[in-house]
Structure formats: structure tokens, C-alpha cells
Amino acid sequence: MYADTDRRSSNRANSKTRSAGVAGGNAILRSVVRAQDGRLRTRPAVTVAKSTGTEPQRFFEDLREIIAPLREALLQHPIYTEVNSIERLRAFMGTHVFAVWDFMSLVKRLQREVTCQRLPWMPPSSSRMSRFANEVVLGEESDLDPAGTPVSHFELYLRAMDEIGADTAAVKDFIAKVGSGTTWQATLKGLRVPPGVTDFVNETLHCAIYGSVVEVASYFFFGREDVIPEMFKKLLALWSGGAAEVPHFAFYLERHIELDGDSHGPWAREMLISLAGNDADKWMEATEAARSSIISRIQLWDSFIAQLGNTG
């Protein structure tokens, strides 16, 4: 189903090509990626030598060290000071809503991998990982809104957009067409959205559908659960009166800061470490996926900044 080797290889090659394109358009990002490429070429032998027979935690710490400059570049992006008016928030949400949507494809892929999704039911290989995946689905697909009513975070985000008058036509059109059977690739090509949105969704879904389970777990942790609390705290800081001005948006940010920081993030880290284990090849897969996820997010933010410039 998902474990098609040729497709995984193709996805990794495409990711590297897209990543190089992103780096070519951003001087700071380009220098970071050049430095990382040098470290990645020399890192595997060193990592294997010092990690053989040790805990997988050592591999994880090596990976985190390698991508630290990219992570810092993402967290220092100018977007976190630019979404400072209702007009700009409307534009931002029209871009960001696609990241809210495609998040669930990563979650659902992980749920399929670590829980039993067939009949007759069989016990999962790890009840601990199964619980993590199901808890994330519970919180993201059927959380409780401020009134205590079940709602997905995607639906909550659409409510927040409606609340401030942001345009939801593009994302609703996208959902309707994909839901009726049109491929996401064809639908994205027909949408009037910034190029960064198309690249971001393509990157996410290629990983979710064609990546190895370790790639998906790494993409999910480093590109989402690990950075979202810090990103959203920066956005929330721009809206000190958010509970009054933009209550649903503020609730959405606060809920993710709480869930991802307190439970989903630590669980996602544990899942990645467990899935990759002491396999150096899997940790190299995880490193490439982590890089791709962060570069893709920087590209999305760059696209939004460019959109602001084009609209004055």
C-alpha cells in the first residue's frame, strides 16, 4: 500500500530538488543548506561509529544538531512580526489553512502504520504508539470547541476565518474537488493560490503517501509538532487582545501550543526514535525528511511575505 520502494525513492529525489529550489531563492537559507550538505556528507560514518550499540536517542540528538540552523531560520522568519493587522491576518489565514488541512494526512498515515485498520482486528505491535496515534487523531479530528462541541481543527480554523472575514473560497473549492475524486495535484494547479501553497501541500502529501514510515514520523515531528508551539506563540504575541478580537483564531493557536507542547510533541519524538531504532540508514532518511519539512515551511512563509509585497 504505502511501502512502495520505487515511490519512496522518487519522493526523496523530488524533495531534494524542491529543497534546492527553495534555497536558491533565499540567501540565508541557501547558506544554511550548504553548510548542512557538507555535514551530511561526512556525518553518516561518524554517527554510525559512535552510535553502534548505543541507545537510539544518540541518533536523534545527532539529527537535531544537524538541522538546528534550519530550525532557527524558521523560527526567526519575519512572518512572525508581519501578521499584525486584521487585513494581514486574513491574507495569512488564506495561505496557512492549507497547512492546517494537509497536517491530517500525516496523522492518518501514522495511525494506519501503528494501529490495526483492517478486519479481523489484530493487536498492534506497540500499544504505546497506537495510543499516541489515536490520541492525536482524537485531538485533531474531533477536539472540543470553546462551547464544548466536537470539531476538527480544520473546521475550527474555517470558523476563525469566517469570524474575521477571510476568504475561504479557495480552500473550500479545493476540498470539494478532491472529495469528489479529482487528484490533489490537478486541483492545486487550478487554484488561484500563491506558489508556496502548492509546493507546501505537494511536499506534505508526497511524504504522507509515498514516504517510509520513518520519513513520515520525522516529517511530522520536526516539521509540525516540534516547531508549532514556538511558531504559534510568536503569532499569538501579536494579538494580545486575541480573545476579544479574534477568539477562534486565538483559541486555535492556544490549543495547539497546549497539545503539541505538552503531549503530542513528546509522543511524536518517542515514536520517531522507536521506529528508527539503531538503524543508521533509517536515521539518514529521517534527516532528509526533517530538512525537507522545515525548508518547505520556510518556503510557505516566504511566499506569504512575497504576497504582502505584491499587494502593497
N, C-alpha and C positions, 0 to 999 in steps of 0.2 A: 504493500500500500504506500507507505511513506519511505520505506528503506530501499529506494531505487538508487543504486550506486552511481550510475551514469548521471542521473539528475542531480545528485548531491555534488558531484564533481563540477557539473556545468554551473550550478549555483555559486560555488566558491569562485570559479573563474569570473563569472559575471560580477560578483561582489567586488573583486579586486579591481576590475575595470571601472566600475562605477565609483569606487573609492578614489581611484587615481584621478578621475574627472573632477570630483569634488575638491580634492586637494589642489588641483591646478587652478582653481578659481579663488583661492584664499591663501594669502601669503603665510599667515601664521599657521594655519592648518597644514600647509604644504611642508613647512619646516619641521613640524611635529611628526608628520608621517615619514619624512625622510630619515629622521633620527630613529624612529621605531623600526623602519625597514632594516636599518643596519643592525639593530639589536636583535631582531627576529632571525636574521641570517646566522648570527653567531650564538643565539640563545639555546637552541634545542640540545646540543651536545652538553653544554654546561648544566642545563636543567636536569637532563637525564642523569648525568654523572653524580650530581649532589642529591638527587631525589630518589634514586632507586632504593627500594626497601624502606622508605620513609612514608609518613602519612601523606595522603593526597592534599592536605592543607598546604604543604610546601609548594606544590604545583600552583595552587590557587594564588598564593601570595606572590609568586613569580609573575603570574599573569597580571595581577592587579598592578604590580610595579611597572610592567611593560606599558600598560595602557594609561597610566596615571597622567601623562601630559595631555593626551586626548581628552580624558575626563575633565581635567582642569580647564581646557579650552572651551568645552561645552558649558561648564558652569560659570565661566567668565564672559559668555556671549553677551553682546549688547542688547539682545532682545529683552532682558530682564529689567532694563530701565526704559524701554521704549513703549511698553504696553501701559501707558499712563493716562489714557483718556477713554471715555466710552466709545468714541469713534474708532480708536485703535484697538480696543478690546473686541469690538465687533469684527474687525478685519482679522485679528489674531484667531478668534474662535472659529471663523470660517476656514482657516488653514488647519488649526490644531484638531478639529473634530475628526479628521480622517485618521489621526494617530490614536484618538480615543476608540475609533471603530476597529482598526486593524490589530490593536492590542489583544482583542479577544481571540484572534486566530492563533496567536502564540499560546495563549492559555489553553485553548481547546486541544491543540496538538499535544501539549504536555499531558493534559488529562487523558487523552487517548493512549498515550505511551505508558503511563504508570498506573492506570486503573483498568479494570476489566470493562470493555464496552461491547461485549458480544454475549450471545446466548448459546449454550447454557453458561451461566456465570462461573468463573474460576477465581480463586483468591489471588489478589495482586502479589507481585514478587516482594513489594515493600509496602506494608500498611502505612508506614510513616509518610512516604512520598505520596501515596494515594490520598491520604488525609490532606496533605498540603495542597495538592491539585484541586481537590473538591472544595476546600475552604476558599481558595482563590476564586473558583467559579461561583461559589455562593456569594462572596462579597462583591464580585464584579458584575455578575449577570442577574443577581436578584438581591441587591442590597436594600436597605430601608431608607426612604427619603426623609426629609425633616418632619413629615407628618406621620411617619411610621408605616408608609405604604411600600410594598415591594416594587423595586425599579432597578433596571440595569443602569450602569454608569453612563452608557451611551445615551439612553433615554434621558437621564438626568442632565447630561450635557446639552442635549437638544432643548430641554426646558430652559436651561440657563441662557441659551442663545435667543430663544423666543422672548425671554424676560427683558433683554436689552435691545431687542430689535435687530439682532444679527441675521444675516441671510442664511437660511438652511436649505434653500432650493437645490444647490449643487449636491450636497451630501444625501438629501432625500431622493433625488433623482438617481444617484449612484446606487443607493440601497435597493431601490425599486427595480432597477435594471438587472443588477446582479441577482436579486431574489427571483427574478423571472427567468433566469438561465443564461443571460449574457455574461461572457467572461469578464473578470475584473479588468484585464488588460484592455479589452476593446472599450469597455465603459469608461475607463480613465482617459483614453485617447479622445473621447468625445466630450469630456467635461471641460468647462472653462475654469480651470483651476491653475494656480502657479505651478511651474515645472517641478518645484521641490516637493509638492504634494504627490505628484505622480511617481517620482523617484522613490520617495519615502515608502509609499504603500507597496510599490513593486518590490522593493528590497525586503520589507517585512514579510510579505506573503510568499516570496520565493523561499525565504528561510523557513517559514512556518510549514510550507507544503513539501519542499524538496530537501531541506537540511536534515542532517543526522539529529538524533535526539539531543546529543551533547551540544551541537551548534544552536539548536533552538533554546536549550536551557541557558546557554551563555548569552545569547542574544536577548533573551527575556530578562536575565538578571542585570547584565551590565548596561543594556540599552533602555531598560524600563525601571525595574524595582530598585536598583542601586542609586539611580540619579534622580528619579521623580521626586522624592521628598525634598531634596535640595533645590531642584528647579522650581517646584511649586511654592516653596517658602519664599523664594525670591519674587515670584509673581504676586503672591499674597501680600507681600510687604508693600507693594504699590497701591494696595487697596485697603488702607487701614479702616475705612468705614464700609468694608465689603459686605458685612452682614445686612447693612441698610441699603447700599447702592446696588449690589449685585448678589443677592442672597444665595441663589442656586449655584452660581459660579464659585463663590466663597466656600459654600458647603462642599462642592465637588473637590476643590483644592485641599481643604482641611481633611476631608475623608481619606484622600489618597496619602496625604502626609502621615496620617494616623495608621492606616492599614499597611502601607508599604514600609514605613519606618519601624513599626512595632512587630509585625508578624510576617507579611508577605515577603519583604526583603530578606530577612534572615532565613526563612524557609527556602526561598529561591536559591540562595547561596548554598545551603546544605544540599539541595537537590543537585546542583551542578557538580559539587565536589563528589557526591555519591555516584553520579552517572559516569563521570570521567575517571574516577579512581586513580590508580597509579599508571595509567596508560599515557605515555608521553605523546603519542600521535593524537589521542583524543584532546589533550590539553592544547596542542597546536591548532586543532580545529576550533576549540573554544576561544583561543586567542584571536584568530581571524574573524570569528563571528562577533566577538566583543568589539573589535575595531570597527567592523562594518556597521554595527548598530549605532555606535556613537558618532561616526562620521555621517551616517545617514541623518541623524537628528540635527547635527550642525548644519547640514545642507538644508534641512527643512527650515531651521531658524534663519539661515542666510536668505532663503527665498522670501520669507516674510519681510525681512528688513529691506530687501530689494523692492518688494511690493509697496512698502511705505514710501520709498524714494520715488517710485513711479507715479504715486498718487499725490505727491507733494506733502 
